[in-house]
């Protein structure tokens, strides 16, 4: 009994040291903001699979692998959704998924971190990095961050759409993951 | 012949500037509405919104100006029913020139696309994104525009009738050069 009590004293510490790895899909989101004629337009990818393993005590060891189902895009209207699934944009028939695989995480100080990794979209892979923050609350860890991609690096929006005076090259990606 | 009482230069300038804007904004709206999604459509959509915002600003200026200035009276020879009809059409035109851009602005908000005037000045979104409301406002915007088309057609037809059938100089109140040319 004494041993149990002694053990239980360590439980909070043990819990703290445990990795968070169960991504709560229903509470997580991947949003993108494109600029059309200088108007920020928000869209969302409704379906994605995220494998994240992170220990807030040593986030440098964290790993993440995120696969986005591009057909689940909601770009704001039915017409836009049909367009962006097509060949000029994501070409979801040929390339159904976009993928991010982390390679390393660096602490930036003051509760901020930076994740480095490779982003693959439409058959093209590029190095990306994104700052993020961590927040632990009620046994769940929130990971929040945002970064920008250049859509033309991945051939997203080709042909007539490559005119960046209409749809800007830079697209912001905002992510929010809740991991238990 | 009695001297024509023309509108003031300010009223004339505001009227024709508004006419010009409406005659550009309306067809741009019709054309872009029927286009398939393309960069050109997005460009026209933006131009249409910028023109619409300009109409909205101008109609507010006109209403404020009109509230403080009484227009020159109509010719005494014009029958009472025509005076009432003209007054009614003018009130409705003002109302539509206010309501149409407003419905467009609300529609944009409801469709989740902010209006950024001239690509630099973001207007506040007056409504949260709501697809059903967006579609309803789109339908309203169209109905209001068809009404505007009918009223503008009547407005022009009446002006032409005064000029070419009645020869009473009513049109010269808004186009003073007609008065000078006819009095030669």
Interface residues (C-beta under 8 A of the other chain):
Chain A: X36 X37 X38 X39 X40 X41 X42 X76 X77 X79 X80 X83 X160 X161 X163 X166 X167
Chain B: X37 X38 X39 X42 X43 X45 X46 X111 X112 X113 X114 X115 X116 X119 X120
